[in-house]
């Protein structure tokens, strides 16, 4: 497992949060424009993947923080 500093983990968290928010906004636009369900589903799958990444990063931050105690 790769060891990251708290700063690197927070940087990764910010980036994945931005990707997540952007994709969710994009989904709203797709729905408003009556885009094909396949395209919306593709972007919904991206949201699921970003949420998984987000939770993994948060877990890594928690583990790093608990080691310091």
N, CA, C, O and CB atoms as a CASP TS submission, in Angstrom:
PFRMAT TS
TARGET T0000
AUTHOR 0000-0000-0000
METHOD Language model
MODEL 1
PARENT N/A
ATOM      1  N   UNK     1       0.835  -1.183   0.000  1.00  0.00           N
ATOM      2  CA  UNK     1       0.000   0.000   0.000  1.00  0.00           C
ATOM      3  C   UNK     1       0.880   1.247   0.000  1.00  0.00           C
ATOM      4  O   UNK     1       1.849   1.329   0.754  1.00  0.00           O
ATOM      5  CB  UNK     1      -0.950  -0.002   1.213  1.00  0.00           C
ATOM      6  N   UNK     2       0.545   2.197  -0.831  1.00  0.00           N
ATOM      7  CA  UNK     2       1.302   3.440  -0.930  1.00  0.00           C
ATOM      8  C   UNK     2       0.960   4.335   0.260  1.00  0.00           C
ATOM      9  O   UNK     2      -0.208   4.492   0.613  1.00  0.00           O
ATOM     10  CB  UNK     2       1.004   4.168  -2.270  1.00  0.00           C
ATOM     11  N   UNK     3       1.971   4.909   0.863  1.00  0.00           N
ATOM     12  CA  UNK     3       1.777   5.822   1.988  1.00  0.00           C
ATOM     13  C   UNK     3       1.761   7.260   1.480  1.00  0.00           C
ATOM     14  O   UNK     3       2.693   7.694   0.803  1.00  0.00           O
ATOM     15  CB  UNK     3       2.889   5.630   3.055  1.00  0.00           C
ATOM     16  N   UNK     4       0.729   7.978   1.800  1.00  0.00           N
ATOM     17  CA  UNK     4       0.615   9.380   1.428  1.00  0.00           C
ATOM     18  C   UNK     4       0.633  10.238   2.678  1.00  0.00           C
ATOM     19  O   UNK     4       0.252   9.788   3.759  1.00  0.00           O
ATOM     20  CB  UNK     4      -0.666   9.633   0.613  1.00  0.00           C
ATOM     21  N   UNK     5       1.078  11.479   2.524  1.00  0.00           N
ATOM     22  CA  UNK     5       1.021  12.429   3.632  1.00  0.00           C
ATOM     23  C   UNK     5      -0.411  12.944   3.743  1.00  0.00           C
ATOM     24  O   UNK     5      -1.212  12.775   2.824  1.00  0.00           O
ATOM     25  CB  UNK     5       2.033  13.610   3.427  1.00  0.00           C
ATOM     26  N   UNK     6      -0.721  13.564   4.858  1.00  0.00           N
ATOM     27  CA  UNK     6      -2.060  14.114   5.055  1.00  0.00           C
ATOM     28  C   UNK     6      -2.368  15.159   3.978  1.00  0.00           C
ATOM     29  O   UNK     6      -3.500  15.251   3.503  1.00  0.00           O
ATOM     30  CB  UNK     6      -2.187  14.738   6.466  1.00  0.00           C
ATOM     31  N   UNK     7      -1.363  15.939   3.600  1.00  0.00           N
ATOM     32  CA  UNK     7      -1.549  16.952   2.562  1.00  0.00           C
ATOM     33  C   UNK     7      -1.889  16.335   1.213  1.00  0.00           C
ATOM     34  O   UNK     7      -2.762  16.826   0.496  1.00  0.00           O
ATOM     35  CB  UNK     7      -0.301  17.801   2.434  1.00  0.00           C
ATOM     36  N   UNK     8      -1.192  15.251   0.872  1.00  0.00           N
ATOM     37  CA  UNK     8      -1.472  14.565  -0.388  1.00  0.00           C
ATOM     38  C   UNK     8      -2.869  13.962  -0.390  1.00  0.00           C
ATOM     39  O   UNK     8      -3.569  13.999  -1.402  1.00  0.00           O
ATOM     40  CB  UNK     8      -0.433  13.474  -0.642  1.00  0.00           C
ATOM     41  N   UNK     9      -3.273  13.407   0.751  1.00  0.00           N
ATOM     42  CA  UNK     9      -4.615  12.819   0.836  1.00  0.00           C
ATOM     43  C   UNK     9      -5.700  13.883   0.719  1.00  0.00           C
ATOM     44  O   UNK     9      -6.713  13.674   0.052  1.00  0.00           O
ATOM     45  CB  UNK     9      -4.777  12.056   2.151  1.00  0.00           C
ATOM     46  N   UNK    10      -5.486  15.011   1.364  1.00  0.00           N
ATOM     47  CA  UNK    10      -6.471  16.093   1.272  1.00  0.00           C
ATOM     48  C   UNK    10      -6.531  16.627  -0.152  1.00  0.00           C
ATOM     49  O   UNK    10      -7.612  16.937  -0.652  1.00  0.00           O
ATOM     50  CB  UNK    10      -6.129  17.234   2.259  1.00  0.00           C
ATOM     51  N   UNK    11      -5.386  16.737  -0.804  1.00  0.00           N
ATOM     52  CA  UNK    11      -5.344  17.157  -2.203  1.00  0.00           C
ATOM     53  C   UNK    11      -6.149  16.185  -3.072  1.00  0.00           C
ATOM     54  O   UNK    11      -6.939  16.613  -3.914  1.00  0.00           O
ATOM     55  CB  UNK    11      -3.881  17.244  -2.702  1.00  0.00           C
ATOM     56  N   UNK    12      -5.951  14.893  -2.871  1.00  0.00           N
ATOM     57  CA  UNK    12      -6.692  13.881  -3.620  1.00  0.00           C
ATOM     58  C   UNK    12      -8.194  13.984  -3.338  1.00  0.00           C
ATOM     59  O   UNK    12      -9.011  13.826  -4.244  1.00  0.00           O
ATOM     60  CB  UNK    12      -6.179  12.474  -3.268  1.00  0.00           C
ATOM     61  N   UNK    13      -8.550  14.248  -2.088  1.00  0.00           N
ATOM     62  CA  UNK    13      -9.954  14.379  -1.707  1.00  0.00           C
ATOM     63  C   UNK    13     -10.602  15.574  -2.391  1.00  0.00           C
ATOM     64  O   UNK    13     -11.724  15.472  -2.887  1.00  0.00           O
ATOM     65  CB  UNK    13     -10.085  14.510  -0.192  1.00  0.00           C
ATOM     66  N   UNK    14      -9.910  16.693  -2.421  1.00  0.00           N
ATOM     67  CA  UNK    14     -10.435  17.885  -3.094  1.00  0.00           C
ATOM     68  C   UNK    14     -10.661  17.604  -4.576  1.00  0.00           C
ATOM     69  O   UNK    14     -11.696  17.976  -5.131  1.00  0.00           O
ATOM     70  CB  UNK    14      -9.470  19.078  -2.917  1.00  0.00           C
ATOM     71  N   UNK    15      -9.706  16.956  -5.208  1.00  0.00           N
ATOM     72  CA  UNK    15      -9.818  16.660  -6.644  1.00  0.00           C
ATOM     73  C   UNK    15     -10.996  15.739  -6.921  1.00  0.00           C
ATOM     74  O   UNK    15     -11.775  15.988  -7.841  1.00  0.00           O
ATOM     75  CB  UNK    15      -8.522  16.022  -7.165  1.00  0.00           C
ATOM     76  N   UNK    16     -11.133  14.681  -6.137  1.00  0.00           N
ATOM     77  CA  UNK    16     -12.243  13.754  -6.383  1.00  0.00           C
ATOM     78  C   UNK    16     -13.584  14.416  -6.065  1.00  0.00           C
ATOM     79  O   UNK    16     -14.579  14.140  -6.736  1.00  0.00           O
ATOM     80  CB  UNK    16     -12.072  12.470  -5.542  1.00  0.00           C
ATOM     81  N   UNK    17     -13.627  15.285  -5.050  1.00  0.00           N
ATOM     82  CA  UNK    17     -14.862  16.020  -4.763  1.00  0.00           C
ATOM     83  C   UNK    17     -15.254  16.915  -5.935  1.00  0.00           C
ATOM     84  O   UNK    17     -16.429  16.987  -6.294  1.00  0.00           O
ATOM     85  CB  UNK    17     -14.699  16.864  -3.491  1.00  0.00           C
ATOM     86  N   UNK    18     -14.286  17.590  -6.528  1.00  0.00           N
ATOM     87  CA  UNK    18     -14.575  18.442  -7.684  1.00  0.00           C
ATOM     88  C   UNK    18     -15.090  17.620  -8.864  1.00  0.00           C
ATOM     89  O   UNK    18     -16.035  18.027  -9.540  1.00  0.00           O
ATOM     90  CB  UNK    18     -13.320  19.222  -8.097  1.00  0.00           C
ATOM     91  N   UNK    19     -14.478  16.475  -9.109  1.00  0.00           N
ATOM     92  CA  UNK    19     -14.941  15.600 -10.183  1.00  0.00           C
ATOM     93  C   UNK    19     -16.356  15.105  -9.905  1.00  0.00           C
ATOM     94  O   UNK    19     -17.187  15.043 -10.811  1.00  0.00           O
ATOM     95  CB  UNK    19     -13.988  14.411 -10.357  1.00  0.00           C
ATOM     96  N   UNK    20     -16.621  14.758  -8.672  1.00  0.00           N
ATOM     97  CA  UNK    20     -17.941  14.287  -8.273  1.00  0.00           C
ATOM     98  C   UNK    20     -18.990  15.370  -8.467  1.00  0.00           C
ATOM     99  O   UNK    20     -20.039  15.119  -9.062  1.00  0.00           O
ATOM    100  CB  UNK    20     -17.926  13.827  -6.820  1.00  0.00           C
ATOM    101  N   UNK    21     -18.723  16.551  -7.979  1.00  0.00           N
ATOM    102  CA  UNK    21     -19.691  17.650  -8.092  1.00  0.00           C
ATOM    103  C   UNK    21     -19.922  18.024  -9.557  1.00  0.00           C
ATOM    104  O   UNK    21     -21.052  18.278  -9.973  1.00  0.00           O
ATOM    105  CB  UNK    21     -19.201  18.885  -7.302  1.00  0.00           C
ATOM    106  N   UNK    22     -18.841  18.051 -10.326  1.00  0.00           N
ATOM    107  CA  UNK    22     -18.967  18.379 -11.748  1.00  0.00           C
ATOM    108  C   UNK    22     -19.824  17.337 -12.470  1.00  0.00           C
ATOM    109  O   UNK    22     -20.682  17.687 -13.280  1.00  0.00           O
ATOM    110  CB  UNK    22     -17.573  18.471 -12.406  1.00  0.00           C
ATOM    111  N   UNK    23     -19.592  16.076 -12.177  1.00  0.00           N
ATOM    112  CA  UNK    23     -20.350  15.007 -12.833  1.00  0.00           C
ATOM    113  C   UNK    23     -21.814  15.053 -12.427  1.00  0.00           C
ATOM    114  O   UNK    23     -22.691  14.843 -13.266  1.00  0.00           O
ATOM    115  CB  UNK    23     -19.753  13.637 -12.491  1.00  0.00           C
ATOM    116  N   UNK    24     -22.097  15.323 -11.151  1.00  0.00           N
ATOM    117  CA  UNK    24     -23.488  15.433 -10.707  1.00  0.00           C
ATOM    118  C   UNK    24     -24.190  16.603 -11.398  1.00  0.00           C
ATOM    119  O   UNK    24     -25.356  16.496 -11.779  1.00  0.00           O
ATOM    120  CB  UNK    24     -23.551  15.605  -9.177  1.00  0.00           C
ATOM    121  N   UNK    25     -23.486  17.705 -11.556  1.00  0.00           N
ATOM    122  CA  UNK    25     -24.047  18.853 -12.270  1.00  0.00           C
ATOM    123  C   UNK    25     -24.305  18.498 -13.728  1.00  0.00           C
ATOM    124  O   UNK    25     -25.330  18.874 -14.296  1.00  0.00           O
ATOM    125  CB  UNK    25     -23.103  20.067 -12.175  1.00  0.00           C
ATOM    126  N   UNK    26     -23.370  17.772 -14.327  1.00  0.00           N
ATOM    127  CA  UNK    26     -23.513  17.344 -15.713  1.00  0.00           C
ATOM    128  C   UNK    26     -24.736  16.435 -15.881  1.00  0.00           C
ATOM    129  O   UNK    26     -25.464  16.548 -16.867  1.00  0.00           O
ATOM    130  CB  UNK    26     -22.240  16.619 -16.181  1.00  0.00           C
ATOM    131  N   UNK    27     -24.957  15.543 -14.927  1.00  0.00           N
ATOM    132  CA  UNK    27     -26.135  14.662 -14.966  1.00  0.00           C
ATOM    133  C   UNK    27     -27.414  15.489 -14.940  1.00  0.00           C
ATOM    134  O   UNK    27     -28.357  15.198 -15.676  1.00  0.00           O
ATOM    135  CB  UNK    27     -26.117  13.668 -13.779  1.00  0.00           C
ATOM    136  N   UNK    28     -27.453  16.508 -14.106  1.00  0.00           N
ATOM    137  CA  UNK    28     -28.635  17.375 -14.045  1.00  0.00           C
ATOM    138  C   UNK    28     -28.885  18.039 -15.398  1.00  0.00           C
ATOM    139  O   UNK    28     -30.026  18.138 -15.850  1.00  0.00           O
ATOM    140  CB  UNK    28     -28.464  18.450 -12.947  1.00  0.00           C
ATOM    141  N   UNK    29     -27.813  18.490 -16.033  1.00  0.00           N
ATOM    142  CA  UNK    29     -27.947  19.109 -17.357  1.00  0.00           C
ATOM    143  C   UNK    29     -28.430  18.094 -18.395  1.00  0.00           C
ATOM    144  O   UNK    29     -29.271  18.408 -19.237  1.00  0.00           O
ATOM    145  CB  UNK    29     -26.605  19.718 -17.803  1.00  0.00           C
ATOM    146  N   UNK    30     -27.893  16.878 -18.326  1.00  0.00           N
ATOM    147  CA  UNK    30     -28.314  15.839 -19.259  1.00  0.00           C
ATOM    148  C   UNK    30     -29.801  15.534 -19.093  1.00  0.00           C
ATOM    149  O   UNK    30     -30.526  15.391 -20.078  1.00  0.00           O
ATOM    150  CB  UNK    30     -27.483  14.563 -19.052  1.00  0.00           C
ATOM    151  N   UNK    31     -30.246  15.438 -17.854  1.00  0.00           N
ATOM    152  CA  UNK    31     -31.657  15.161 -17.597  1.00  0.00           C
ATOM    153  C   UNK    31     -32.536  16.299 -18.093  1.00  0.00           C
ATOM    154  O   UNK    31     -33.604  16.058 -18.657  1.00  0.00           O
ATOM    155  CB  UNK    31     -31.894  14.928 -16.104  1.00  0.00           C
ATOM    156  N   UNK    32     -32.097  17.533 -17.888  1.00  0.00           N
ATOM    157  CA  UNK    32     -32.869  18.689 -18.331  1.00  0.00           C
ATOM    158  C   UNK    32     -32.982  18.734 -19.851  1.00  0.00           C
ATOM    159  O   UNK    32     -33.964  19.242 -20.393  1.00  0.00           O
ATOM    160  CB  UNK    32     -32.233  19.976 -17.818  1.00  0.00           C
ATOM    161  N   UNK    33     -31.980  18.202 -20.530  1.00  0.00           N
ATOM    162  CA  UNK    33     -31.965  18.199 -21.995  1.00  0.00           C
ATOM    163  C   UNK    33     -32.534  16.910 -22.581  1.00  0.00           C
ATOM    164  O   UNK    33     -32.421  16.664 -23.782  1.00  0.00           O
ATOM    165  CB  UNK    33     -30.549  18.403 -22.498  1.00  0.00           C
ATOM    166  N   UNK    34     -33.147  16.089 -21.726  1.00  0.00           N
ATOM    167  CA  UNK    34     -33.737  14.817 -22.173  1.00  0.00           C
ATOM    168  C   UNK    34     -32.744  13.943 -22.947  1.00  0.00           C
ATOM    169  O   UNK    34     -33.077  13.361 -23.979  1.00  0.00           O
ATOM    170  CB  UNK    34     -34.955  15.092 -23.045  1.00  0.00           C
ATOM    171  N   UNK    35     -31.535  13.868 -22.429  1.00  0.00           N
ATOM    172  CA  UNK    35     -30.486  13.062 -23.044  1.00  0.00           C
ATOM    173  C   UNK    35     -30.821  11.580 -22.887  1.00  0.00           C
ATOM    174  O   UNK    35     -31.538  11.192 -21.965  1.00  0.00           O
ATOM    175  CB  UNK    35     -29.104  13.381 -22.416  1.00  0.00           C
ATOM    176  N   UNK    36     -30.301  10.767 -23.784  1.00  0.00           N
ATOM    177  CA  UNK    36     -30.537   9.323 -23.753  1.00  0.00           C
ATOM    178  C   UNK    36     -30.154   8.733 -22.395  1.00  0.00           C
ATOM    179  O   UNK    36     -29.181   9.144 -21.763  1.00  0.00           O
ATOM    180  CB  UNK    36     -29.747   8.628 -24.873  1.00  0.00           C
ATOM    181  N   UNK    37     -30.950   7.764 -21.978  1.00  0.00           N
ATOM    182  CA  UNK    37     -30.748   7.131 -20.674  1.00  0.00           C
ATOM    183  C   UNK    37     -29.364   6.507 -20.546  1.00  0.00           C
ATOM    184  O   UNK    37     -28.790   6.488 -19.457  1.00  0.00           O
ATOM    185  CB  UNK    37     -31.809   6.072 -20.440  1.00  0.00           C
ATOM    186  N   UNK    38     -28.821   5.993 -21.658  1.00  0.00           N
ATOM    187  CA  UNK    38     -27.500   5.352 -21.609  1.00  0.00           C
ATOM    188  C   UNK    38     -26.418   6.344 -21.204  1.00  0.00           C
ATOM    189  O   UNK    38     -25.514   6.012 -20.438  1.00  0.00           O
ATOM    190  CB  UNK    38     -27.156   4.733 -22.968  1.00  0.00           C
ATOM    191  N   UNK    39     -26.516   7.558 -21.721  1.00  0.00           N
ATOM    192  CA  UNK    39     -25.524   8.596 -21.383  1.00  0.00           C
ATOM    193  C   UNK    39     -25.659   8.999 -19.916  1.00  0.00           C
ATOM    194  O   UNK    39     -24.655   9.192 -19.230  1.00  0.00           O
ATOM    195  CB  UNK    39     -25.696   9.843 -22.298  1.00  0.00           C
ATOM    196  N   UNK    40     -26.874   9.124 -19.442  1.00  0.00           N
ATOM    197  CA  UNK    40     -27.101   9.469 -18.035  1.00  0.00           C
ATOM    198  C   UNK    40     -26.573   8.349 -17.140  1.00  0.00           C
ATOM    199  O   UNK    40     -25.921   8.610 -16.129  1.00  0.00           O
ATOM    200  CB  UNK    40     -28.613   9.719 -17.762  1.00  0.00           C
ATOM    201  N   UNK    41     -26.855   7.109 -17.515  1.00  0.00           N
ATOM    202  CA  UNK    41     -26.390   5.970 -16.730  1.00  0.00           C
ATOM    203  C   UNK    41     -24.865   5.915 -16.674  1.00  0.00           C
ATOM    204  O   UNK    41     -24.288   5.629 -15.625  1.00  0.00           O
ATOM    205  CB  UNK    41     -26.938   4.670 -17.312  1.00  0.00           C
ATOM    206  N   UNK    42     -24.217   6.190 -17.801  1.00  0.00           N
ATOM    207  CA  UNK    42     -22.750   6.211 -17.854  1.00  0.00           C
ATOM    208  C   UNK    42     -22.203   7.208 -16.826  1.00  0.00           C
ATOM    209  O   UNK    42     -21.245   6.911 -16.112  1.00  0.00           O
ATOM    210  CB  UNK    42     -22.257   6.580 -19.284  1.00  0.00           C
ATOM    211  N   UNK    43     -22.813   8.378 -16.760  1.00  0.00           N
ATOM    212  CA  UNK    43     -22.355   9.396 -15.818  1.00  0.00           C
ATOM    213  C   UNK    43     -22.723   9.041 -14.378  1.00  0.00           C
ATOM    214  O   UNK    43     -21.986   9.379 -13.452  1.00  0.00           O
ATOM    215  CB  UNK    43     -22.946  10.752 -16.184  1.00  0.00           C
ATOM    216  N   UNK    44     -23.842   8.372 -14.185  1.00  0.00           N
ATOM    217  CA  UNK    44     -24.204   7.905 -12.845  1.00  0.00           C
ATOM    218  C   UNK    44     -23.190   6.874 -12.349  1.00  0.00           C
ATOM    219  O   UNK    44     -22.851   6.853 -11.166  1.00  0.00           O
ATOM    220  CB  UNK    44     -25.630   7.300 -12.846  1.00  0.00           C
ATOM    221  N   UNK    45     -22.712   6.029 -13.245  1.00  0.00           N
ATOM    222  CA  UNK    45     -21.676   5.062 -12.884  1.00  0.00           C
ATOM    223  C   UNK    45     -20.381   5.765 -12.492  1.00  0.00           C
ATOM    224  O   UNK    45     -19.654   5.299 -11.616  1.00  0.00           O
ATOM    225  CB  UNK    45     -21.420   4.097 -14.044  1.00  0.00           C
ATOM    226  N   UNK    46     -20.101   6.884 -13.144  1.00  0.00           N
ATOM    227  CA  UNK    46     -18.917   7.673 -12.772  1.00  0.00           C
ATOM    228  C   UNK    46     -19.064   8.224 -11.358  1.00  0.00           C
ATOM    229  O   UNK    46     -18.102   8.249 -10.590  1.00  0.00           O
ATOM    230  CB  UNK    46     -18.697   8.830 -13.774  1.00  0.00           C
ATOM    231  N   UNK    47     -20.292   8.673 -11.015  1.00  0.00           N
ATOM    232  CA  UNK    47     -20.553   9.180  -9.665  1.00  0.00           C
ATOM    233  C   UNK    47     -20.296   8.084  -8.632  1.00  0.00           C
ATOM    234  O   UNK    47     -19.685   8.337  -7.594  1.00  0.00           O
ATOM    235  CB  UNK    47     -22.008   9.700  -9.547  1.00  0.00           C
ATOM    236  N   UNK    48     -20.757   6.881  -8.916  1.00  0.00           N
ATOM    237  CA  UNK    48     -20.534   5.760  -8.007  1.00  0.00           C
ATOM    238  C   UNK    48     -19.031   5.522  -7.820  1.00  0.00           C
ATOM    239  O   UNK    48     -18.562   5.323  -6.700  1.00  0.00           O
ATOM    240  CB  UNK    48     -21.222   4.480  -8.543  1.00  0.00           C
ATOM    241  N   UNK    49     -18.292   5.544  -8.918  1.00  0.00           N
ATOM    242  CA  UNK    49     -16.838   5.338  -8.847  1.00  0.00           C
ATOM    243  C   UNK    49     -16.153   6.455  -8.052  1.00  0.00           C
ATOM    244  O   UNK    49     -15.269   6.192  -7.237  1.00  0.00           O
ATOM    245  CB  UNK    49     -16.240   5.263 -10.266  1.00  0.00           C
ATOM    246  N   UNK    50     -16.568   7.703  -8.297  1.00  0.00           N
ATOM    247  CA  UNK    50     -15.983   8.823  -7.550  1.00  0.00           C
ATOM    248  C   UNK    50     -16.314   8.735  -6.069  1.00  0.00           C
ATOM    249  O   UNK    50     -15.468   9.042  -5.229  1.00  0.00           O
ATOM    250  CB  UNK    50     -16.476  10.155  -8.112  1.00  0.00           C
ATOM    251  N   UNK    51     -17.531   8.320  -5.734  1.00  0.00           N
ATOM    252  CA  UNK    51     -17.897   8.156  -4.324  1.00  0.00           C
ATOM    253  C   UNK    51     -17.045   7.080  -3.662  1.00  0.00           C
ATOM    254  O   UNK    51     -16.646   7.230  -2.507  1.00  0.00           O
ATOM    255  CB  UNK    51     -19.387   7.804  -4.192  1.00  0.00           C
ATOM    256  N   UNK    52     -16.764   6.000  -4.381  1.00  0.00           N
ATOM    257  CA  UNK    52     -15.897   4.944  -3.845  1.00  0.00           C
ATOM    258  C   UNK    52     -14.501   5.491  -3.593  1.00  0.00           C
ATOM    259  O   UNK    52     -13.913   5.246  -2.540  1.00  0.00           O
ATOM    260  CB  UNK    52     -15.833   3.739  -4.813  1.00  0.00           C
ATOM    261  N   UNK    53     -13.967   6.237  -4.568  1.00  0.00           N
ATOM    262  CA  UNK    53     -12.646   6.849  -4.386  1.00  0.00           C
ATOM    263  C   UNK    53     -12.656   7.780  -3.176  1.00  0.00           C
ATOM    264  O   UNK    53     -11.730   7.778  -2.366  1.00  0.00           O
ATOM    265  CB  UNK    53     -12.223   7.625  -5.657  1.00  0.00           C
ATOM    266  N   UNK    54     -13.716   8.571  -3.071  1.00  0.00           N
ATOM    267  CA  UNK    54     -13.844   9.536  -1.967  1.00  0.00           C
ATOM    268  C   UNK    54     -13.816   8.813  -0.624  1.00  0.00           C
ATOM    269  O   UNK    54     -13.107   9.224   0.295  1.00  0.00           O
ATOM    270  CB  UNK    54     -15.152  10.356  -2.104  1.00  0.00           C
ATOM    271  N   UNK    55     -14.592   7.731  -0.516  1.00  0.00           N
ATOM    272  CA  UNK    55     -14.638   6.996   0.738  1.00  0.00           C
ATOM    273  C   UNK    55     -13.302   6.324   1.045  1.00  0.00           C
ATOM    274  O   UNK    55     -12.903   6.261   2.207  1.00  0.00           O
ATOM    275  CB  UNK    55     -15.745   5.958   0.694  1.00  0.00           C
ATOM    276  N   UNK    56     -12.610   5.825   0.032  1.00  0.00           N
ATOM    277  CA  UNK    56     -11.283   5.235   0.225  1.00  0.00           C
ATOM    278  C   UNK    56     -10.294   6.271   0.749  1.00  0.00           C
ATOM    279  O   UNK    56      -9.492   5.982   1.637  1.00  0.00           O
ATOM    280  CB  UNK    56     -10.767   4.633  -1.090  1.00  0.00           C
ATOM    281  N   UNK    57     -10.355   7.469   0.196  1.00  0.00           N
ATOM    282  CA  UNK    57      -9.452   8.538   0.639  1.00  0.00           C
ATOM    283  C   UNK    57      -9.770   8.931   2.073  1.00  0.00           C
ATOM    284  O   UNK    57      -8.862   9.101   2.887  1.00  0.00           O
ATOM    285  CB  UNK    57      -9.558   9.769  -0.290  1.00  0.00           C
ATOM    286  N   UNK    58     -11.049   9.077   2.387  1.00  0.00           N
ATOM    287  CA  UNK    58     -11.452   9.435   3.755  1.00  0.00           C
ATOM    288  C   UNK    58     -10.994   8.358   4.731  1.00  0.00           C
ATOM    289  O   UNK    58     -10.531   8.666   5.829  1.00  0.00           O
ATOM    290  CB  UNK    58     -12.990   9.627   3.847  1.00  0.00           C
ATOM    291  N   UNK    59     -11.124   7.098   4.332  1.00  0.00           N
ATOM    292  CA  UNK    59     -10.663   6.000   5.182  1.00  0.00           C
ATOM    293  C   UNK    59      -9.151   6.091   5.405  1.00  0.00           C
ATOM    294  O   UNK    59      -8.672   5.857   6.515  1.00  0.00           O
ATOM    295  CB  UNK    59     -11.032   4.639   4.552  1.00  0.00           C
ATOM    296  N   UNK    60      -8.408   6.427   4.361  1.00  0.00           N
ATOM    297  CA  UNK    60      -6.952   6.580   4.491  1.00  0.00           C
ATOM    298  C   UNK    60      -6.604   7.735   5.427  1.00  0.00           C
ATOM    299  O   UNK    60      -5.671   7.632   6.224  1.00  0.00           O
ATOM    300  CB  UNK    60      -6.308   6.810   3.110  1.00  0.00           C
ATOM    301  N   UNK    61      -7.351   8.832   5.330  1.00  0.00           N
ATOM    302  CA  UNK    61      -7.126   9.970   6.220  1.00  0.00           C
ATOM    303  C   UNK    61      -7.398   9.549   7.664  1.00  0.00           C
ATOM    304  O   UNK    61      -6.617   9.861   8.563  1.00  0.00           O
ATOM    305  CB  UNK    61      -8.027  11.174   5.821  1.00  0.00           C
ATOM    306  N   UNK    62      -8.494   8.847   7.881  1.00  0.00           N
ATOM    307  CA  UNK    62      -8.820   8.385   9.232  1.00  0.00           C
ATOM    308  C   UNK    62      -7.755   7.452   9.786  1.00  0.00           C
ATOM    309  O   UNK    62      -7.387   7.551  10.957  1.00  0.00           O
ATOM    310  CB  UNK    62     -10.166   7.684   9.236  1.00  0.00           C
ATOM    311  N   UNK    63      -7.257   6.540   8.945  1.00  0.00           N
ATOM    312  CA  UNK    63      -6.198   5.624   9.383  1.00  0.00           C
ATOM    313  C   UNK    63      -4.926   6.383   9.733  1.00  0.00           C
ATOM    314  O   UNK    63      -4.287   6.107  10.749  1.00  0.00           O
ATOM    315  CB  UNK    63      -5.904   4.584   8.296  1.00  0.00           C
ATOM    316  N   UNK    64      -4.564   7.338   8.888  1.00  0.00           N
ATOM    317  CA  UNK    64      -3.360   8.130   9.165  1.00  0.00           C
ATOM    318  C   UNK    64      -3.523   8.931  10.442  1.00  0.00           C
ATOM    319  O   UNK    64      -2.591   9.022  11.242  1.00  0.00           O
ATOM    320  CB  UNK    64      -3.048   9.070   7.994  1.00  0.00           C
ATOM    321  N   UNK    65      -4.688   9.509  10.640  1.00  0.00           N
ATOM    322  CA  UNK    65      -4.957  10.306  11.837  1.00  0.00           C
ATOM    323  C   UNK    65      -4.918   9.431  13.083  1.00  0.00           C
ATOM    324  O   UNK    65      -4.383   9.843  14.112  1.00  0.00           O
ATOM    325  CB  UNK    65      -6.320  11.009  11.723  1.00  0.00           C
ATOM    326  N   UNK    66      -5.479   8.231  13.000  1.00  0.00           N
ATOM    327  CA  UNK    66      -5.508   7.355  14.181  1.00  0.00           C
ATOM    328  C   UNK    66      -4.131   6.832  14.533  1.00  0.00           C
ATOM    329  O   UNK    66      -3.877   6.510  15.694  1.00  0.00           O
ATOM    330  CB  UNK    66      -6.450   6.186  13.950  1.00  0.00           C
ATOM    331  N   UNK    67      -3.222   6.738  13.547  1.00  0.00           N
ATOM    332  CA  UNK    67      -1.845   6.322  13.821  1.00  0.00           C
ATOM    333  C   UNK    67      -1.099   7.377  14.632  1.00  0.00           C
ATOM    334  O   UNK    67      -0.226   7.057  15.438  1.00  0.00           O
ATOM    335  CB  UNK    67      -1.101   6.046  12.510  1.00  0.00           C
ATOM    336  N   UNK    68      -1.462   8.653  14.403  1.00  0.00           N
ATOM    337  CA  UNK    68      -0.774   9.755  15.065  1.00  0.00           C
ATOM    338  C   UNK    68      -1.191   9.912  16.524  1.00  0.00           C
ATOM    339  O   UNK    68      -0.534  10.630  17.277  1.00  0.00           O
ATOM    340  CB  UNK    68      -1.035  11.041  14.320  1.00  0.00           C
ATOM    341  N   UNK    69      -2.250   9.267  16.924  1.00  0.00           N
ATOM    342  CA  UNK    69      -2.732   9.424  18.309  1.00  0.00           C
ATOM    343  C   UNK    69      -1.995   8.532  19.253  1.00  0.00           C
ATOM    344  O   UNK    69      -2.273   8.537  20.452  1.00  0.00           O
ATOM    345  CB  UNK    69      -4.212   9.135  18.403  1.00  0.00           C
TER
END
